[in-house]
Amino acid sequence: MTVLLTLRQLSVALQQKPILSDVNLALESGDILGLVGPSGCGKTTLLNTIAGFVEQQKGSISIAPDRVIEAENMIAPEQRNIGMIFQDYALFPHLTVQKNIAFGLQNVDKHEQETRISTLLSLLKLTEFSERYPHQLSGGQQQRVAIARALAPQPKLLLLDEPFSNIDARLRNELMLELRSLLKQLNITAIFVTHNKDEVFSFADQIAVMHQGHVLQSGTPFDVFHQPCNWQVADFLQIGSWLPVIEVQEECITAIGNITLQNHNCENLTDKNNTAIEDDNAQQYLLLKSQHIAIAANGKANAKVEYVRITEHGFHYLLSSLTDDKSLSFEQLSFYSHLNFSQGEEISIQISTHDYQLFSK
């Protein structure tokens, strides 16, 4: 595969406040990258910097085959061959669907314009709406127009800022599948920003988790989900619940039973800077996924049901501990089961054997 976009040590400051610091990323041609992270972590700023709407102070943006953008060698947004879809779609209200799509094609001959517009109208199921104005369209139709307008100039890279945030849940899933299929069909490389972890797992080939202007971890959604590099990544992606532990030699004591660390994967014992823990007295936590929690049929009650919700996967419970040891207590342990428990009921649970992942907050 050919690497289309490379970011090297990219740094951005706005009003002398650092927003992005030493960002390094690479994206192969045809891949879709999802940028995720908490509000204010720099996702949209990174998107706008790649697009050229924000200038970097340090580092470089390389767009294959030979375009390198640096602080001393800025290139205007319209010369980067990058398409962008804004969160509010930014359609021109006084232009029809067809004319909105044609807006970026002024330098293309008329026959080619007509061909591209016709093709995109067909691909995005907009042919019958070509003469309508944006206010006459539904939210999903407006999004399709925004996509068509961004794709019409045939950009090398498509940037999307929270493209599904204004769409209701049922339509959102349908549009995600349609847009992913379209991007793959046209071999369009894309980066999209989202707060929704489910979107990135459904839509992206690659994921980059950001925190305070840094990229904490990047890779395939599968790899990042199963091997988070630090607790911020695991916590933002809601990979599991946090169970306080006290480590004694090769055994960890928890409020719902002890686990033996020998012969298990504990390589993820890291602090917030993704470096090995040297303080043996640091408070540690087990990242515990719901599938690794089991009912102990004849065990002593060690957890209380605080919340019950019915889902397509059975019952979803949030559990609190019954221990008197505050250093081991927990309040919101997430657990799914086909068994029906009542709110306030005390139950006995245990940790199934698996590759344990420990972190320090």
Summary of the structure (lengths in Angstrom):
residues: 361
radius of gyration: 24.5
end to end distance: 37.7
largest distance: 77.5
contacts: 1097
relative contact order: 0.12
helix: 26%
strand: 34%
